[in-house]
Amino acid sequence: MAVQPLTDDELDQIRRMHADGHTLREVARTLGRASSSISRASARLGLTWDRAAQTATATAAASADHRERRLDIVARLYGQIETLLDRLESPVYNFTATTVNGIETALLDEAPAQEVKALIQALGTAATSAAKLEAIDSDRGAEGARSMLIGLVEGLRAFTAAIDEDETETDEADQDDAAEDEPEDA
């Protein structure tokens, strides 16, 4: 059975679906045609299915969204850290404990040692999490590596220049020694 050529309506639909961002396979499925037929027709129409630019744009947008979310989380973590510090440094500590009589609350001059330990651990965890999230968006790692490499290159150049100077001085000294060692013709 011979393959029927694509109709003008199908070619128009290929153009529309391409413009709407559909994939080649989606177009083929919608039209009930082979992907190879859609591919050949697209080539004749000057359409390309390369979506690298769109993918790059979408990836950049997603990265920006994630960066904003991380910044929000970091701000919230710093808020939690401040709340924990306020609680830890409060002149009166509201201590709640479960006893045989139920839940009891007492106002203390300072937090009990186990509460201080727990608050400090929570502070450390929140601060570490905030620092790790901030490090994701900082370019310090790449910039630090670049600075190190630049410093290394500059150091190698200086070392090479110093070696060249030493060799030049050694060659001049050797020439002077050779001139002194030559017998004088009198």
C-alpha positions as a Python dict, from the first residue, in 0.01 Angstrom:
ca = {
    (1, 'M'): (0, 0, 0),
    (2, 'A'): (146, 336, -104),
    (3, 'V'): (193, 612, 149),
    (4, 'Q'): (-45, 901, 88),
    (5, 'P'): (125, 1241, 55),
    (6, 'L'): (56, 1492, 328),
    (7, 'T'): (-235, 1722, 255),
    (8, 'D'): (-220, 2100, 273),
    (9, 'D'): (-428, 2083, 593),
    (10, 'E'): (-177, 1840, 746),
    (11, 'L'): (114, 2065, 646),
    (12, 'D'): (-64, 2362, 807),
    (13, 'Q'): (-120, 2156, 1120),
    (14, 'I'): (251, 2064, 1126),
    (15, 'R'): (337, 2437, 1110),
    (16, 'R'): (89, 2524, 1387),
    (17, 'M'): (197, 2243, 1618),
    (18, 'H'): (564, 2327, 1559),
    (19, 'A'): (496, 2691, 1647),
    (20, 'D'): (310, 2578, 1962),
    (21, 'G'): (618, 2383, 2072),
    (22, 'H'): (496, 2029, 2014),
    (23, 'T'): (753, 1758, 1949),
    (24, 'L'): (792, 1577, 1619),
    (25, 'R'): (651, 1260, 1775),
    (26, 'E'): (347, 1443, 1911),
    (27, 'V'): (275, 1582, 1564),
    (28, 'A'): (317, 1238, 1407),
    (29, 'R'): (86, 1081, 1665),
    (30, 'T'): (-178, 1353, 1619),
    (31, 'L'): (-175, 1319, 1240),
    (32, 'G'): (-148, 941, 1247),
    (33, 'R'): (165, 954, 1032),
    (34, 'A'): (515, 814, 1066),
    (35, 'S'): (773, 1034, 1236),
    (36, 'S'): (992, 1006, 926),
    (37, 'S'): (713, 1151, 710),
    (38, 'I'): (673, 1445, 947),
    (39, 'S'): (1050, 1493, 958),
    (40, 'R'): (1082, 1505, 578),
    (41, 'A'): (784, 1741, 544),
    (42, 'S'): (928, 1965, 817),
    (43, 'A'): (1261, 1983, 636),
    (44, 'R'): (1082, 2090, 317),
    (45, 'L'): (893, 2354, 520),
    (46, 'G'): (1218, 2479, 675),
    (47, 'L'): (1116, 2372, 1026),
    (48, 'T'): (1362, 2227, 1272),
    (49, 'W'): (1280, 2023, 1579),
    (50, 'D'): (1594, 2126, 1767),
    (51, 'R'): (1468, 2257, 2098),
    (52, 'A'): (1807, 2329, 2257),
    (53, 'A'): (1738, 2702, 2285),
    (54, 'Q'): (1396, 2643, 2442),
    (55, 'T'): (1541, 2384, 2677),
    (56, 'A'): (1821, 2621, 2778),
    (57, 'T'): (1568, 2899, 2845),
    (58, 'A'): (1346, 2667, 3049),
    (59, 'T'): (1646, 2539, 3244),
    (60, 'A'): (1761, 2894, 3318),
    (61, 'A'): (1411, 2988, 3434),
    (62, 'A'): (1392, 2681, 3659),
    (63, 'S'): (1736, 2764, 3802),
    (64, 'A'): (1624, 3119, 3877),
    (65, 'D'): (1309, 2987, 4048),
    (66, 'H'): (1516, 2746, 4258),
    (67, 'R'): (1759, 3025, 4349),
    (68, 'E'): (1467, 3242, 4470),
    (69, 'R'): (1329, 2953, 4675),
    (70, 'R'): (1672, 2889, 4830),
    (71, 'L'): (1704, 3259, 4920),
    (72, 'D'): (1363, 3246, 5088),
    (73, 'I'): (1460, 2933, 5282),
    (74, 'V'): (1790, 3091, 5389),
    (75, 'A'): (1603, 3398, 5515),
    (76, 'R'): (1365, 3174, 5709),
    (77, 'L'): (1656, 2976, 5856),
    (78, 'Y'): (1818, 3299, 5974),
    (79, 'G'): (1485, 3394, 6131),
    (80, 'Q'): (1480, 3062, 6316),
    (81, 'I'): (1838, 3119, 6430),
    (82, 'E'): (1742, 3461, 6567),
    (83, 'T'): (1440, 3312, 6747),
    (84, 'L'): (1654, 3039, 6902),
    (85, 'L'): (1918, 3292, 7010),
    (86, 'D'): (1650, 3516, 7162),
    (87, 'R'): (1513, 3219, 7355),
    (88, 'L'): (1861, 3114, 7467),
    (89, 'E'): (1960, 3466, 7576),
    (90, 'S'): (1629, 3562, 7738),
    (91, 'P'): (1660, 3683, 8100),
    (92, 'V'): (1372, 3450, 8193),
    (93, 'Y'): (1347, 3102, 8045),
    (94, 'N'): (1002, 2948, 8005),
    (95, 'F'): (1065, 2580, 8079),
    (96, 'T'): (798, 2323, 8003),
    (97, 'A'): (827, 1963, 8117),
    (98, 'T'): (609, 1656, 8145),
    (99, 'T'): (580, 1531, 8499),
    (100, 'V'): (363, 1277, 8681),
    (101, 'N'): (117, 1561, 8735),
    (102, 'G'): (98, 1636, 8360),
    (103, 'I'): (258, 1919, 8169),
    (104, 'E'): (408, 2183, 8395),
    (105, 'T'): (562, 2516, 8307),
    (106, 'A'): (813, 2705, 8519),
    (107, 'L'): (992, 3036, 8473),
    (108, 'L'): (1365, 2998, 8531),
    (109, 'D'): (1650, 3249, 8551),
    (110, 'E'): (1837, 3053, 8285),
    (111, 'A'): (1780, 2756, 8061),
    (112, 'P'): (1870, 2412, 8197),
    (113, 'A'): (2190, 2261, 8056),
    (114, 'Q'): (2010, 2003, 7839),
    (115, 'E'): (1794, 2282, 7690),
    (116, 'V'): (2103, 2494, 7619),
    (117, 'K'): (2266, 2196, 7448),
    (118, 'A'): (1956, 2128, 7237),
    (119, 'L'): (1920, 2495, 7139),
    (120, 'I'): (2288, 2521, 7043),
    (121, 'Q'): (2261, 2204, 6833),
    (122, 'A'): (1952, 2345, 6660),
    (123, 'L'): (2139, 2673, 6600),
    (124, 'G'): (2433, 2483, 6450),
    (125, 'T'): (2209, 2276, 6223),
    (126, 'A'): (2020, 2583, 6098),
    (127, 'A'): (2342, 2780, 6042),
    (128, 'T'): (2504, 2489, 5854),
    (129, 'S'): (2196, 2447, 5636),
    (130, 'A'): (2184, 2819, 5559),
    (131, 'A'): (2556, 2824, 5472),
    (132, 'K'): (2521, 2524, 5240),
    (133, 'L'): (2226, 2681, 5060),
    (134, 'E'): (2412, 3010, 5023),
    (135, 'A'): (2718, 2826, 4887),
    (136, 'I'): (2508, 2681, 4604),
    (137, 'D'): (2444, 3029, 4466),
    (138, 'S'): (2784, 3176, 4537),
    (139, 'D'): (3051, 3162, 4271),
    (140, 'R'): (3327, 3158, 4529),
    (141, 'G'): (3430, 2803, 4443),
    (142, 'A'): (3482, 2870, 4074),
    (143, 'E'): (3626, 3214, 4138),
    (144, 'G'): (3858, 3075, 4404),
    (145, 'A'): (3982, 2808, 4166),
    (146, 'R'): (4033, 3067, 3893),
    (147, 'S'): (4228, 3294, 4131),
    (148, 'M'): (4441, 3000, 4240),
    (149, 'L'): (4520, 2907, 3880),
    (150, 'I'): (4606, 3266, 3791),
    (151, 'G'): (4834, 3282, 4094),
    (152, 'L'): (4997, 2956, 3994),
    (153, 'V'): (5061, 3079, 3640),
    (154, 'E'): (5206, 3405, 3770),
    (155, 'G'): (5427, 3213, 4011),
    (156, 'L'): (5552, 2984, 3735),
    (157, 'R'): (5628, 3284, 3515),
    (158, 'A'): (5823, 3450, 3796),
    (159, 'F'): (6010, 3126, 3864),
    (160, 'T'): (6092, 3085, 3494),
    (161, 'A'): (6214, 3446, 3477),
    (162, 'A'): (6434, 3391, 3783),
    (163, 'I'): (6583, 3076, 3628),
    (164, 'D'): (6648, 3262, 3302),
    (165, 'E'): (6823, 3541, 3497),
    (166, 'D'): (7036, 3286, 3685),
    (167, 'E'): (7131, 3114, 3360),
    (168, 'T'): (7222, 3448, 3200),
    (169, 'E'): (7435, 3545, 3501),
    (170, 'T'): (7599, 3199, 3500),
    (171, 'D'): (7674, 3223, 3126),
    (172, 'E'): (7828, 3570, 3173),
    (173, 'A'): (8036, 3447, 3467),
    (174, 'D'): (8153, 3145, 3265),
    (175, 'Q'): (8255, 3374, 2980),
    (176, 'D'): (8447, 3598, 3219),
    (177, 'D'): (8621, 3293, 3372),
    (178, 'A'): (8707, 3162, 3027),
    (179, 'A'): (8856, 3498, 2929),
    (180, 'E'): (9071, 3503, 3244),
    (181, 'D'): (9195, 3149, 3183),
    (182, 'E'): (9316, 3220, 2828),
    (183, 'P'): (9695, 3256, 2810),
    (184, 'E'): (9818, 3598, 2726),
    (185, 'D'): (10025, 3625, 2411),
    (186, 'A'): (10306, 3858, 2483),
}
